[in-house]
Amino acid sequence: MSTLTIHPADMDQETAIRLFLDALHVSYKASEKEMDETEYLSASLAMKEHLDKASQQEKNGEGVKITLDDIWK
């Protein structure tokens, strides 16, 4: 068997997934320590370096502001 790692976006998704797994009698284990998004992304050295660089660029005024409307163009 394989191991699946699932990252629900919110508590509603987590609840739905748990109910689904329970209905199928699939065993699962919740992690004891929940990571926040920054901690999760920083777990990878490459991603941490990228985030640190981006953070420094923003502090230096080198960031680019994008409106929500422009994201979906």
mmCIF file as Biopython writes it, N, C-alpha, C and O atoms, coordinates in Angstrom:
data_model
#
loop_
_atom_site.group_PDB
_atom_site.id
_atom_site.type_symbol
_atom_site.label_atom_id
_atom_site.label_alt_id
_atom_site.label_comp_id
_atom_site.label_asym_id
_atom_site.label_entity_id
_atom_site.label_seq_id
_atom_site.pdbx_PDB_ins_code
_atom_site.Cartn_x
_atom_site.Cartn_y
_atom_site.Cartn_z
_atom_site.occupancy
_atom_site.B_iso_or_equiv
_atom_site.auth_seq_id
_atom_site.auth_asym_id
_atom_site.pdbx_PDB_model_num
ATOM 1   N N  . MET A ? 1  ? 0.836   -1.186 0.000   1.0 0.0 1  A 1 
ATOM 2   C CA . MET A ? 1  ? 0.000   0.000  0.000   1.0 0.0 1  A 1 
ATOM 3   C C  . MET A ? 1  ? 0.880   1.248  0.000   1.0 0.0 1  A 1 
ATOM 4   O O  . MET A ? 1  ? 2.040   1.211  0.410   1.0 0.0 1  A 1 
ATOM 5   N N  . SER A ? 2  ? 0.316   2.322  -0.457  1.0 0.0 2  A 1 
ATOM 6   C CA . SER A ? 2  ? 1.056   3.577  -0.471  1.0 0.0 2  A 1 
ATOM 7   C C  . SER A ? 2  ? 0.529   4.503  0.617   1.0 0.0 2  A 1 
ATOM 8   O O  . SER A ? 2  ? -0.559  4.300  1.154   1.0 0.0 2  A 1 
ATOM 9   N N  . THR A ? 3  ? 1.308   5.503  0.923   1.0 0.0 3  A 1 
ATOM 10  C CA . THR A ? 3  ? 0.924   6.512  1.896   1.0 0.0 3  A 1 
ATOM 11  C C  . THR A ? 3  ? 0.539   7.772  1.153   1.0 0.0 3  A 1 
ATOM 12  O O  . THR A ? 3  ? 1.259   8.214  0.258   1.0 0.0 3  A 1 
ATOM 13  N N  . LEU A ? 4  ? -0.583  8.349  1.515   1.0 0.0 4  A 1 
ATOM 14  C CA . LEU A ? 4  ? -1.051  9.584  0.896   1.0 0.0 4  A 1 
ATOM 15  C C  . LEU A ? 4  ? -0.917  10.710 1.905   1.0 0.0 4  A 1 
ATOM 16  O O  . LEU A ? 4  ? -1.286  10.552 3.069   1.0 0.0 4  A 1 
ATOM 17  N N  . THR A ? 5  ? -0.398  11.830 1.471   1.0 0.0 5  A 1 
ATOM 18  C CA . THR A ? 5  ? -0.345  13.020 2.302   1.0 0.0 5  A 1 
ATOM 19  C C  . THR A ? 5  ? -1.347  14.010 1.735   1.0 0.0 5  A 1 
ATOM 20  O O  . THR A ? 5  ? -1.281  14.374 0.561   1.0 0.0 5  A 1 
ATOM 21  N N  . ILE A ? 6  ? -2.265  14.438 2.569   1.0 0.0 6  A 1 
ATOM 22  C CA . ILE A ? 6  ? -3.344  15.317 2.125   1.0 0.0 6  A 1 
ATOM 23  C C  . ILE A ? 6  ? -3.228  16.634 2.871   1.0 0.0 6  A 1 
ATOM 24  O O  . ILE A ? 6  ? -2.972  16.647 4.075   1.0 0.0 6  A 1 
ATOM 25  N N  . HIS A ? 7  ? -3.413  17.737 2.167   1.0 0.0 7  A 1 
ATOM 26  C CA . HIS A ? 7  ? -3.318  19.070 2.762   1.0 0.0 7  A 1 
ATOM 27  C C  . HIS A ? 7  ? -4.636  19.815 2.557   1.0 0.0 7  A 1 
ATOM 28  O O  . HIS A ? 7  ? -4.771  20.582 1.603   1.0 0.0 7  A 1 
ATOM 29  N N  . PRO A ? 8  ? -5.609  19.594 3.445   1.0 0.0 8  A 1 
ATOM 30  C CA . PRO A ? 8  ? -6.874  20.315 3.288   1.0 0.0 8  A 1 
ATOM 31  C C  . PRO A ? 8  ? -6.661  21.816 3.437   1.0 0.0 8  A 1 
ATOM 32  O O  . PRO A ? 8  ? -5.816  22.264 4.212   1.0 0.0 8  A 1 
ATOM 33  N N  . ALA A ? 9  ? -7.434  22.578 2.688   1.0 0.0 9  A 1 
ATOM 34  C CA . ALA A ? 9  ? -7.291  24.032 2.693   1.0 0.0 9  A 1 
ATOM 35  C C  . ALA A ? 9  ? -7.901  24.673 3.933   1.0 0.0 9  A 1 
ATOM 36  O O  . ALA A ? 9  ? -7.486  25.753 4.353   1.0 0.0 9  A 1 
ATOM 37  N N  . ASP A ? 10 ? -8.884  24.003 4.513   1.0 0.0 10 A 1 
ATOM 38  C CA . ASP A ? 10 ? -9.535  24.579 5.696   1.0 0.0 10 A 1 
ATOM 39  C C  . ASP A ? 10 ? -10.175 23.458 6.515   1.0 0.0 10 A 1 
ATOM 40  O O  . ASP A ? 10 ? -10.104 22.286 6.146   1.0 0.0 10 A 1 
ATOM 41  N N  . MET A ? 11 ? -10.795 23.833 7.620   1.0 0.0 11 A 1 
ATOM 42  C CA . MET A ? 11 ? -11.386 22.850 8.521   1.0 0.0 11 A 1 
ATOM 43  C C  . MET A ? 11 ? -12.561 22.123 7.863   1.0 0.0 11 A 1 
ATOM 44  O O  . MET A ? 11 ? -12.789 20.948 8.151   1.0 0.0 11 A 1 
ATOM 45  N N  . ASP A ? 12 ? -13.305 22.793 6.992   1.0 0.0 12 A 1 
ATOM 46  C CA . ASP A ? 12 ? -14.418 22.133 6.317   1.0 0.0 12 A 1 
ATOM 47  C C  . ASP A ? 12 ? -13.920 20.981 5.445   1.0 0.0 12 A 1 
ATOM 48  O O  . ASP A ? 12 ? -14.504 19.898 5.438   1.0 0.0 12 A 1 
ATOM 49  N N  . GLN A ? 13 ? -12.842 21.225 4.716   1.0 0.0 13 A 1 
ATOM 50  C CA . GLN A ? 13 ? -12.274 20.165 3.886   1.0 0.0 13 A 1 
ATOM 51  C C  . GLN A ? 13 ? -11.732 19.035 4.757   1.0 0.0 13 A 1 
ATOM 52  O O  . GLN A ? 13 ? -11.915 17.859 4.443   1.0 0.0 13 A 1 
ATOM 53  N N  . GLU A ? 14 ? -11.075 19.392 5.840   1.0 0.0 14 A 1 
ATOM 54  C CA . GLU A ? 14 ? -10.524 18.365 6.730   1.0 0.0 14 A 1 
ATOM 55  C C  . GLU A ? 14 ? -11.643 17.491 7.296   1.0 0.0 14 A 1 
ATOM 56  O O  . GLU A ? 14 ? -11.519 16.268 7.344   1.0 0.0 14 A 1 
ATOM 57  N N  . THR A ? 15 ? -12.716 18.117 7.718   1.0 0.0 15 A 1 
ATOM 58  C CA . THR A ? 15 ? -13.851 17.369 8.262   1.0 0.0 15 A 1 
ATOM 59  C C  . THR A ? 15 ? -14.441 16.442 7.207   1.0 0.0 15 A 1 
ATOM 60  O O  . THR A ? 15 ? -14.741 15.283 7.494   1.0 0.0 15 A 1 
ATOM 61  N N  . ALA A ? 16 ? -14.609 16.946 5.989   1.0 0.0 16 A 1 
ATOM 62  C CA . ALA A ? 16 ? -15.164 16.134 4.907   1.0 0.0 16 A 1 
ATOM 63  C C  . ALA A ? 16 ? -14.260 14.943 4.599   1.0 0.0 16 A 1 
ATOM 64  O O  . ALA A ? 16 ? -14.747 13.833 4.384   1.0 0.0 16 A 1 
ATOM 65  N N  . ILE A ? 17 ? -12.972 15.164 4.578   1.0 0.0 17 A 1 
ATOM 66  C CA . ILE A ? 17 ? -12.021 14.082 4.299   1.0 0.0 17 A 1 
ATOM 67  C C  . ILE A ? 17 ? -12.070 13.032 5.396   1.0 0.0 17 A 1 
ATOM 68  O O  . ILE A ? 17 ? -12.064 11.834 5.113   1.0 0.0 17 A 1 
ATOM 69  N N  . ARG A ? 18 ? -12.118 13.474 6.644   1.0 0.0 18 A 1 
ATOM 70  C CA . ARG A ? 18 ? -12.191 12.529 7.766   1.0 0.0 18 A 1 
ATOM 71  C C  . ARG A ? 18 ? -13.478 11.700 7.698   1.0 0.0 18 A 1 
ATOM 72  O O  . ARG A ? 18 ? -13.453 10.489 7.919   1.0 0.0 18 A 1 
ATOM 73  N N  . LEU A ? 19 ? -14.598 12.355 7.392   1.0 0.0 19 A 1 
ATOM 74  C CA . LEU A ? 19 ? -15.868 11.637 7.282   1.0 0.0 19 A 1 
ATOM 75  C C  . LEU A ? 19 ? -15.823 10.619 6.146   1.0 0.0 19 A 1 
ATOM 76  O O  . LEU A ? 19 ? -16.318 9.501  6.288   1.0 0.0 19 A 1 
ATOM 77  N N  . PHE A ? 20 ? -15.234 11.008 5.027   1.0 0.0 20 A 1 
ATOM 78  C CA . PHE A ? 20 ? -15.102 10.113 3.875   1.0 0.0 20 A 1 
ATOM 79  C C  . PHE A ? 20 ? -14.248 8.900  4.236   1.0 0.0 20 A 1 
ATOM 80  O O  . PHE A ? 20 ? -14.624 7.763  3.950   1.0 0.0 20 A 1 
ATOM 81  N N  . LEU A ? 21 ? -13.107 9.143  4.861   1.0 0.0 21 A 1 
ATOM 82  C CA . LEU A ? 21 ? -12.227 8.038  5.246   1.0 0.0 21 A 1 
ATOM 83  C C  . LEU A ? 21 ? -12.898 7.126  6.266   1.0 0.0 21 A 1 
ATOM 84  O O  . LEU A ? 21 ? -12.772 5.903  6.192   1.0 0.0 21 A 1 
ATOM 85  N N  . ASP A ? 22 ? -13.609 7.724  7.216   1.0 0.0 22 A 1 
ATOM 86  C CA . ASP A ? 22 ? -14.333 6.924  8.209   1.0 0.0 22 A 1 
ATOM 87  C C  . ASP A ? 22 ? -15.388 6.050  7.529   1.0 0.0 22 A 1 
ATOM 88  O O  . ASP A ? 22 ? -15.547 4.881  7.881   1.0 0.0 22 A 1 
ATOM 89  N N  . ALA A ? 23 ? -16.104 6.614  6.559   1.0 0.0 23 A 1 
ATOM 90  C CA . ALA A ? 23 ? -17.156 5.868  5.861   1.0 0.0 23 A 1 
ATOM 91  C C  . ALA A ? 23 ? -16.578 4.680  5.097   1.0 0.0 23 A 1 
ATOM 92  O O  . ALA A ? 23 ? -17.232 3.646  4.967   1.0 0.0 23 A 1 
ATOM 93  N N  . LEU A ? 24 ? -15.366 4.826  4.598   1.0 0.0 24 A 1 
ATOM 94  C CA . LEU A ? 24 ? -14.707 3.743  3.870   1.0 0.0 24 A 1 
ATOM 95  C C  . LEU A ? 24 ? -13.914 2.813  4.784   1.0 0.0 24 A 1 
ATOM 96  O O  . LEU A ? 24 ? -13.306 1.847  4.322   1.0 0.0 24 A 1 
ATOM 97  N N  . HIS A ? 25 ? -13.924 3.111  6.086   1.0 0.0 25 A 1 
ATOM 98  C CA . HIS A ? 25 ? -13.165 2.337  7.082   1.0 0.0 25 A 1 
ATOM 99  C C  . HIS A ? 25 ? -11.673 2.335  6.758   1.0 0.0 25 A 1 
ATOM 100 O O  . HIS A ? 25 ? -10.989 1.322  6.899   1.0 0.0 25 A 1 
ATOM 101 N N  . VAL A ? 26 ? -11.188 3.495  6.320   1.0 0.0 26 A 1 
ATOM 102 C CA . VAL A ? 26 ? -9.764  3.676  6.037   1.0 0.0 26 A 1 
ATOM 103 C C  . VAL A ? 26 ? -9.117  4.271  7.273   1.0 0.0 26 A 1 
ATOM 104 O O  . VAL A ? 26 ? -9.561  5.299  7.785   1.0 0.0 26 A 1 
ATOM 105 N N  . SER A ? 27 ? -8.062  3.618  7.750   1.0 0.0 27 A 1 
ATOM 106 C CA . SER A ? 27 ? -7.379  4.164  8.929   1.0 0.0 27 A 1 
ATOM 107 C C  . SER A ? 27 ? -6.513  5.345  8.509   1.0 0.0 27 A 1 
ATOM 108 O O  . SER A ? 27 ? -5.972  5.371  7.403   1.0 0.0 27 A 1 
ATOM 109 N N  . TYR A ? 28 ? -6.392  6.301  9.387   1.0 0.0 28 A 1 
ATOM 110 C CA . TYR A ? 28 ? -5.563  7.475  9.130   1.0 0.0 28 A 1 
ATOM 111 C C  . TYR A ? 28 ? -5.035  7.999  10.451  1.0 0.0 28 A 1 
ATOM 112 O O  . TYR A ? 28 ? -5.548  7.684  11.525  1.0 0.0 28 A 1 
ATOM 113 N N  . LYS A ? 29 ? -4.000  8.801  10.337  1.0 0.0 29 A 1 
ATOM 114 C CA . LYS A ? 29 ? -3.394  9.378  11.526  1.0 0.0 29 A 1 
ATOM 115 C C  . LYS A ? 29 ? -3.136  10.848 11.251  1.0 0.0 29 A 1 
ATOM 116 O O  . LYS A ? 29 ? -2.475  11.205 10.276  1.0 0.0 29 A 1 
ATOM 117 N N  . ALA A ? 30 ? -3.662  11.688 12.113  1.0 0.0 30 A 1 
ATOM 118 C CA . ALA A ? 30 ? -3.400  13.120 11.990  1.0 0.0 30 A 1 
ATOM 119 C C  . ALA A ? 30 ? -2.036  13.408 12.609  1.0 0.0 30 A 1 
ATOM 120 O O  . ALA A ? 30 ? -1.646  12.795 13.603  1.0 0.0 30 A 1 
ATOM 121 N N  . SER A ? 31 ? -1.327  14.343 12.009  1.0 0.0 31 A 1 
ATOM 122 C CA . SER A ? 31 ? -0.021  14.682 12.567  1.0 0.0 31 A 1 
ATOM 123 C C  . SER A ? 31 ? -0.217  15.331 13.930  1.0 0.0 31 A 1 
ATOM 124 O O  . SER A ? 31 ? -1.187  16.052 14.163  1.0 0.0 31 A 1 
ATOM 125 N N  . GLU A ? 32 ? 0.715   15.060 14.812  1.0 0.0 32 A 1 
ATOM 126 C CA . GLU A ? 32 ? 0.617   15.589 16.167  1.0 0.0 32 A 1 
ATOM 127 C C  . GLU A ? 32 ? 0.866   17.087 16.196  1.0 0.0 32 A 1 
ATOM 128 O O  . GLU A ? 32 ? 0.275   17.812 16.998  1.0 0.0 32 A 1 
ATOM 129 N N  . LYS A ? 33 ? 1.727   17.534 15.332  1.0 0.0 33 A 1 
ATOM 130 C CA . LYS A ? 33 ? 2.063   18.954 15.305  1.0 0.0 33 A 1 
ATOM 131 C C  . LYS A ? 33 ? 1.660   19.521 13.959  1.0 0.0 33 A 1 
ATOM 132 O O  . LYS A ? 33 ? 2.178   19.106 12.922  1.0 0.0 33 A 1 
ATOM 133 N N  . GLU A ? 34 ? 0.752   20.454 13.974  1.0 0.0 34 A 1 
ATOM 134 C CA . GLU A ? 34 ? 0.329   21.095 12.733  1.0 0.0 34 A 1 
ATOM 135 C C  . GLU A ? 34 ? 1.332   22.188 12.364  1.0 0.0 34 A 1 
ATOM 136 O O  . GLU A ? 34 ? 1.740   22.983 13.210  1.0 0.0 34 A 1 
ATOM 137 N N  . MET A ? 35 ? 1.718   22.213 11.102  1.0 0.0 35 A 1 
ATOM 138 C CA . MET A ? 35 ? 2.605   23.253 10.613  1.0 0.0 35 A 1 
ATOM 139 C C  . MET A ? 35 ? 1.775   24.358 9.979   1.0 0.0 35 A 1 
ATOM 140 O O  . MET A ? 35 ? 0.790   24.084 9.295   1.0 0.0 35 A 1 
ATOM 141 N N  . ASP A ? 36 ? 2.171   25.605 10.206  1.0 0.0 36 A 1 
ATOM 142 C CA . ASP A ? 36 ? 1.512   26.666 9.459   1.0 0.0 36 A 1 
ATOM 143 C C  . ASP A ? 36 ? 2.150   26.721 8.068   1.0 0.0 36 A 1 
ATOM 144 O O  . ASP A ? 36 ? 3.159   26.059 7.825   1.0 0.0 36 A 1 
ATOM 145 N N  . GLU A ? 37 ? 1.583   27.487 7.179   1.0 0.0 37 A 1 
ATOM 146 C CA . GLU A ? 37 ? 2.050   27.493 5.798   1.0 0.0 37 A 1 
ATOM 147 C C  . GLU A ? 37 ? 3.505   27.922 5.670   1.0 0.0 37 A 1 
ATOM 148 O O  . GLU A ? 37 ? 4.261   27.335 4.896   1.0 0.0 37 A 1 
ATOM 149 N N  . THR A ? 38 ? 3.900   28.940 6.424   1.0 0.0 38 A 1 
ATOM 150 C CA . THR A ? 38 ? 5.285   29.416 6.343   1.0 0.0 38 A 1 
ATOM 151 C C  . THR A ? 38 ? 6.247   28.346 6.823   1.0 0.0 38 A 1 
ATOM 152 O O  . THR A ? 38 ? 7.288   28.122 6.206   1.0 0.0 38 A 1 
ATOM 153 N N  . GLU A ? 39 ? 5.911   27.689 7.911   1.0 0.0 39 A 1 
ATOM 154 C CA . GLU A ? 39 ? 6.765   26.620 8.440   1.0 0.0 39 A 1 
ATOM 155 C C  . GLU A ? 39 ? 6.873   25.471 7.441   1.0 0.0 39 A 1 
ATOM 156 O O  . GLU A ? 39 ? 7.951   24.914 7.237   1.0 0.0 39 A 1 
ATOM 157 N N  . TYR A ? 40 ? 5.745   25.121 6.820   1.0 0.0 40 A 1 
ATOM 158 C CA . TYR A ? 40 ? 5.739   24.039 5.833   1.0 0.0 40 A 1 
ATOM 159 C C  . TYR A ? 40 ? 6.627   24.392 4.640   1.0 0.0 40 A 1 
ATOM 160 O O  . TYR A ? 40 ? 7.432   23.574 4.195   1.0 0.0 40 A 1 
ATOM 161 N N  . LEU A ? 41 ? 6.475   25.620 4.123   1.0 0.0 41 A 1 
ATOM 162 C CA . LEU A ? 41 ? 7.277   26.032 2.970   1.0 0.0 41 A 1 
ATOM 163 C C  . LEU A ? 41 ? 8.747   26.168 3.322   1.0 0.0 41 A 1 
ATOM 164 O O  . LEU A ? 41 ? 9.610   25.921 2.479   1.0 0.0 41 A 1 
ATOM 165 N N  . SER A ? 42 ? 9.042   26.557 4.551   1.0 0.0 42 A 1 
ATOM 166 C CA . SER A ? 42 ? 10.429  26.733 4.973   1.0 0.0 42 A 1 
ATOM 167 C C  . SER A ? 42 ? 11.127  25.403 5.254   1.0 0.0 42 A 1 
ATOM 168 O O  . SER A ? 42 ? 12.341  25.377 5.457   1.0 0.0 42 A 1 
ATOM 169 N N  . ALA A ? 43 ? 10.382  24.309 5.268   1.0 0.0 43 A 1 
ATOM 170 C CA . ALA A ? 43 ? 10.979  23.005 5.531   1.0 0.0 43 A 1 
ATOM 171 C C  . ALA A ? 43 ? 11.953  22.611 4.424   1.0 0.0 43 A 1 
ATOM 172 O O  . ALA A ? 43 ? 12.894  21.856 4.670   1.0 0.0 43 A 1 
ATOM 173 N N  . SER A ? 44 ? 11.739  23.109 3.221   1.0 0.0 44 A 1 
ATOM 174 C CA . SER A ? 44 ? 12.643  22.856 2.105   1.0 0.0 44 A 1 
ATOM 175 C C  . SER A ? 44 ? 13.696  23.968 2.072   1.0 0.0 44 A 1 
ATOM 176 O O  . SER A ? 44 ? 13.347  25.149 2.076   1.0 0.0 44 A 1 
ATOM 177 N N  . LEU A ? 45 ? 14.960  23.604 2.040   1.0 0.0 45 A 1 
ATOM 178 C CA . LEU A ? 45 ? 16.040  24.605 2.026   1.0 0.0 45 A 1 
ATOM 179 C C  . LEU A ? 45 ? 15.930  25.521 0.810   1.0 0.0 45 A 1 
ATOM 180 O O  . LEU A ? 45 ? 16.094  26.735 0.934   1.0 0.0 45 A 1 
ATOM 181 N N  . ALA A ? 46 ? 15.656  24.957 -0.351  1.0 0.0 46 A 1 
ATOM 182 C CA . ALA A ? 46 ? 15.546  25.777 -1.567  1.0 0.0 46 A 1 
ATOM 183 C C  . ALA A ? 46 ? 14.395  26.768 -1.439  1.0 0.0 46 A 1 
ATOM 184 O O  . ALA A ? 46 ? 14.537  27.934 -1.808  1.0 0.0 46 A 1 
ATOM 185 N N  . MET A ? 47 ? 13.254  26.312 -0.918  1.0 0.0 47 A 1 
ATOM 186 C CA . MET A ? 47 ? 12.101  27.199 -0.775  1.0 0.0 47 A 1 
ATOM 187 C C  . MET A ? 47 ? 12.380  28.259 0.288   1.0 0.0 47 A 1 
ATOM 188 O O  . MET A ? 47 ? 11.991  29.416 0.128   1.0 0.0 47 A 1 
ATOM 189 N N  . LYS A ? 48 ? 13.052  27.869 1.372   1.0 0.0 48 A 1 
ATOM 190 C CA . LYS A ? 48 ? 13.385  28.840 2.419   1.0 0.0 48 A 1 
ATOM 191 C C  . LYS A ? 48 ? 14.279  29.940 1.858   1.0 0.0 48 A 1 
ATOM 192 O O  . LYS A ? 48 ? 14.067  31.118 2.142   1.0 0.0 48 A 1 
ATOM 193 N N  . GLU A ? 49 ? 15.270  29.564 1.068   1.0 0.0 49 A 1 
ATOM 194 C CA . GLU A ? 49 ? 16.150  30.558 0.458   1.0 0.0 49 A 1 
ATOM 195 C C  . GLU A ? 49 ? 15.366  31.484 -0.466  1.0 0.0 49 A 1 
ATOM 196 O O  . GLU A ? 49 ? 15.593  32.693 -0.480  1.0 0.0 49 A 1 
ATOM 197 N N  . HIS A ? 50 ? 14.454  30.919 -1.227  1.0 0.0 50 A 1 
ATOM 198 C CA . HIS A ? 50 ? 13.622  31.717 -2.137  1.0 0.0 50 A 1 
ATOM 199 C C  . HIS A ? 50 ? 12.743  32.688 -1.351  1.0 0.0 50 A 1 
ATOM 200 O O  . HIS A ? 50 ? 12.635  33.861 -1.711  1.0 0.0 50 A 1 
ATOM 201 N N  . LEU A ? 51 ? 12.118  32.204 -0.284  1.0 0.0 51 A 1 
ATOM 202 C CA . LEU A ? 51 ? 11.265  33.062 0.544   1.0 0.0 51 A 1 
ATOM 203 C C  . LEU A ? 51 ? 12.070  34.164 1.222   1.0 0.0 51 A 1 
ATOM 204 O O  . LEU A ? 51 ? 11.619  35.307 1.299   1.0 0.0 51 A 1 
ATOM 205 N N  . ASP A ? 52 ? 13.266  33.822 1.718   1.0 0.0 52 A 1 
ATOM 206 C CA . ASP A ? 52 ? 14.126  34.827 2.350   1.0 0.0 52 A 1 
ATOM 207 C C  . ASP A ? 52 ? 14.525  35.914 1.355   1.0 0.0 52 A 1 
ATOM 208 O O  . ASP A ? 52 ? 14.530  37.099 1.686   1.0 0.0 52 A 1 
ATOM 209 N N  . LYS A ? 53 ? 14.862  35.496 0.127   1.0 0.0 53 A 1 
ATOM 210 C CA . LYS A ? 53 ? 15.243  36.449 -0.909  1.0 0.0 53 A 1 
ATOM 211 C C  . LYS A ? 53 ? 14.062  37.356 -1.253  1.0 0.0 53 A 1 
ATOM 212 O O  . LYS A ? 53 ? 14.222  38.570 -1.373  1.0 0.0 53 A 1 
ATOM 213 N N  . ALA A ? 54 ? 12.886  36.768 -1.411  1.0 0.0 54 A 1 
ATOM 214 C CA . ALA A ? 54 ? 11.691  37.550 -1.735  1.0 0.0 54 A 1 
ATOM 215 C C  . ALA A ? 54 ? 11.347  38.519 -0.612  1.0 0.0 54 A 1 
ATOM 216 O O  . ALA A ? 54 ? 10.950  39.657 -0.865  1.0 0.0 54 A 1 
ATOM 217 N N  . SER A ? 55 ? 11.499  38.071 0.616   1.0 0.0 55 A 1 
ATOM 218 C CA . SER A ? 55 ? 11.221  38.933 1.763   1.0 0.0 55 A 1 
ATOM 219 C C  . SER A ? 55 ? 12.184  40.122 1.786   1.0 0.0 55 A 1 
ATOM 220 O O  . SER A ? 55 ? 11.775  41.254 2.044   1.0 0.0 55 A 1 
ATOM 221 N N  . GLN A ? 56 ? 13.450  39.860 1.517   1.0 0.0 56 A 1 
ATOM 222 C CA . GLN A ? 56 ? 14.447  40.927 1.496   1.0 0.0 56 A 1 
ATOM 223 C C  . GLN A ? 56 ? 14.173  41.908 0.357   1.0 0.0 56 A 1 
ATOM 224 O O  . GLN A ? 56 ? 14.317  43.117 0.533   1.0 0.0 56 A 1 
ATOM 225 N N  . GLN A ? 57 ? 13.780  41.397 -0.802  1.0 0.0 57 A 1 
ATOM 226 C CA . GLN A ? 57 ? 13.444  42.262 -1.928  1.0 0.0 57 A 1 
ATOM 227 C C  . GLN A ? 57 ? 12.270  43.167 -1.575  1.0 0.0 57 A 1 
ATOM 228 O O  . GLN A ? 57 ? 12.273  44.346 -1.929  1.0 0.0 57 A 1 
ATOM 229 N N  . GLU A ? 58 ? 11.278  42.640 -0.891  1.0 0.0 58 A 1 
ATOM 230 C CA . GLU A ? 58 ? 10.125  43.444 -0.492  1.0 0.0 58 A 1 
ATOM 231 C C  . GLU A ? 58 ? 10.545  44.537 0.490   1.0 0.0 58 A 1 
ATOM 232 O O  . GLU A ? 58 ? 10.079  45.673 0.398   1.0 0.0 58 A 1 
ATOM 233 N N  . LYS A ? 59 ? 11.416  44.197 1.418   1.0 0.0 59 A 1 
ATOM 234 C CA . LYS A ? 59 ? 11.915  45.181 2.392   1.0 0.0 59 A 1 
ATOM 235 C C  . LYS A ? 59 ? 12.688  46.292 1.695   1.0 0.0 59 A 1 
ATOM 236 O O  . LYS A ? 59 ? 12.677  47.440 2.140   1.0 0.0 59 A 1 
ATOM 237 N N  . ASN A ? 60 ? 13.360  45.945 0.603   1.0 0.0 60 A 1 
ATOM 238 C CA . ASN A ? 60 ? 14.156  46.919 -0.149  1.0 0.0 60 A 1 
ATOM 239 C C  . ASN A ? 60 ? 13.319  47.700 -1.157  1.0 0.0 60 A 1 
ATOM 240 O O  . ASN A ? 60 ? 13.866  48.489 -1.927  1.0 0.0 60 A 1 
ATOM 241 N N  . GLY A ? 61 ? 12.012  47.495 -1.167  1.0 0.0 61 A 1 
ATOM 242 C CA . GLY A ? 61 ? 11.145  48.201 -2.097  1.0 0.0 61 A 1 
ATOM 243 C C  . GLY A ? 61 ? 11.204  47.664 -3.511  1.0 0.0 61 A 1 
ATOM 244 O O  . GLY A ? 61 ? 10.810  48.353 -4.452  1.0 0.0 61 A 1 
ATOM 245 N N  . GLU A ? 62 ? 11.692  46.442 -3.675  1.0 0.0 62 A 1 
ATOM 246 C CA . GLU A ? 62 ? 11.828  45.849 -5.002  1.0 0.0 62 A 1 
ATOM 247 C C  . GLU A ? 62 ? 10.637  44.964 -5.368  1.0 0.0 62 A 1 
ATOM 248 O O  . GLU A ? 62 ? 10.627  44.344 -6.432  1.0 0.0 62 A 1 
ATOM 249 N N  . GLY A ? 63 ? 9.652   44.905 -4.506  1.0 0.0 63 A 1 
ATOM 250 C CA . GLY A ? 63 ? 8.494   44.062 -4.759  1.0 0.0 63 A 1 
ATOM 251 C C  . GLY A ? 63 ? 7.604   44.658 -5.836  1.0 0.0 63 A 1 
ATOM 252 O O  . GLY A ? 63 ? 7.653   45.858 -6.104  1.0 0.0 63 A 1 
ATOM 253 N N  . VAL A ? 64 ? 6.802   43.819 -6.442  1.0 0.0 64 A 1 
ATOM 254 C CA . VAL A ? 64 ? 5.863   44.245 -7.468  1.0 0.0 64 A 1 
ATOM 255 C C  . VAL A ? 64 ? 4.463   43.988 -6.933  1.0 0.0 64 A 1 
ATOM 256 O O  . VAL A ? 64 ? 4.133   42.862 -6.562  1.0 0.0 64 A 1 
ATOM 257 N N  . LYS A ? 65 ? 3.638   45.032 -6.892  1.0 0.0 65 A 1 
ATOM 258 C CA . LYS A ? 65 ? 2.270   44.875 -6.423  1.0 0.0 65 A 1 
ATOM 259 C C  . LYS A ? 65 ? 1.387   44.468 -7.592  1.0 0.0 65 A 1 
ATOM 260 O O  . LYS A ? 65 ? 1.437   45.059 -8.670  1.0 0.0 65 A 1 
ATOM 261 N N  . ILE A ? 66 ? 0.584   43.449 -7.350  1.0 0.0 66 A 1 
ATOM 262 C CA . ILE A ? 66 ? -0.341  42.957 -8.361  1.0 0.0 66 A 1 
ATOM 263 C C  . ILE A ? 66 ? -1.725  42.975 -7.745  1.0 0.0 66 A 1 
ATOM 264 O O  . ILE A ? 66 ? -1.934  42.464 -6.644  1.0 0.0 66 A 1 
ATOM 265 N N  . THR A ? 67 ? -2.668  43.566 -8.462  1.0 0.0 67 A 1 
ATOM 266 C CA . THR A ? 67 ? -4.035  43.592 -7.942  1.0 0.0 67 A 1 
ATOM 267 C C  . THR A ? 67 ? -4.672  42.228 -8.147  1.0 0.0 67 A 1 
ATOM 268 O O  . THR A ? 67 ? -4.241  41.447 -8.995  1.0 0.0 67 A 1 
ATOM 269 N N  . LEU A ? 68 ? -5.682  41.958 -7.375  1.0 0.0 68 A 1 
ATOM 270 C CA . LEU A ? 68 ? -6.372  40.672 -7.474  1.0 0.0 68 A 1 
ATOM 271 C C  . LEU A ? 68 ? -6.940  40.480 -8.873  1.0 0.0 68 A 1 
ATOM 272 O O  . LEU A ? 68 ? -6.925  39.366 -9.397  1.0 0.0 68 A 1 
ATOM 273 N N  . ASP A ? 69 ? -7.432  41.533 -9.476  1.0 0.0 69 A 1 
ATOM 274 C CA . ASP A ? 69 ? -7.972  41.437 -10.833 1.0 0.0 69 A 1 
ATOM 275 C C  . ASP A ? 69 ? -6.902  41.029 -11.846 1.0 0.0 69 A 1 
ATOM 276 O O  . ASP A ? 69 ? -7.192  40.307 -12.800 1.0 0.0 69 A 1 
ATOM 277 N N  . ASP A ? 70 ? -5.661  41.491 -11.640 1.0 0.0 70 A 1 
ATOM 278 C CA . ASP A ? 70 ? -4.583  41.175 -12.573 1.0 0.0 70 A 1 
ATOM 279 C C  . ASP A ? 70 ? -4.097  39.726 -12.467 1.0 0.0 70 A 1 
ATOM 280 O O  . ASP A ? 70 ? -3.485  39.205 -13.399 1.0 0.0 70 A 1 
ATOM 281 N N  . ILE A ? 71 ? -4.366  39.094 -11.356 1.0 0.0 71 A 1 
ATOM 282 C CA . ILE A ? 71 ? -3.904  37.702 -11.166 1.0 0.0 71 A 1 
ATOM 283 C C  . ILE A ? 71 ? -4.584  36.794 -12.164 1.0 0.0 71 A 1 
ATOM 284 O O  . ILE A ? 71 ? -3.958  35.865 -12.674 1.0 0.0 71 A 1 
ATOM 285 N N  . TRP A ? 72 ? -5.846  37.036 -12.455 1.0 0.0 72 A 1 
ATOM 286 C CA . TRP A ? 72 ? -6.616  36.116 -13.283 1.0 0.0 72 A 1 
ATOM 287 C C  . TRP A ? 72 ? -6.621  36.477 -14.766 1.0 0.0 72 A 1 
ATOM 288 O O  . TRP A ? 72 ? -7.417  35.925 -15.527 1.0 0.0 72 A 1 
ATOM 289 N N  . LYS A ? 73 ? -5.756  37.386 -15.188 1.0 0.0 73 A 1 
ATOM 290 C CA . LYS A ? 73 ? -5.702  37.762 -16.602 1.0 0.0 73 A 1 
ATOM 291 C C  . LYS A ? 73 ? -4.891  36.773 -17.392 1.0 0.0 73 A 1 
ATOM 292 O O  . LYS A ? 73 ? -4.737  36.929 -18.603 1.0 0.0 73 A 1 
#
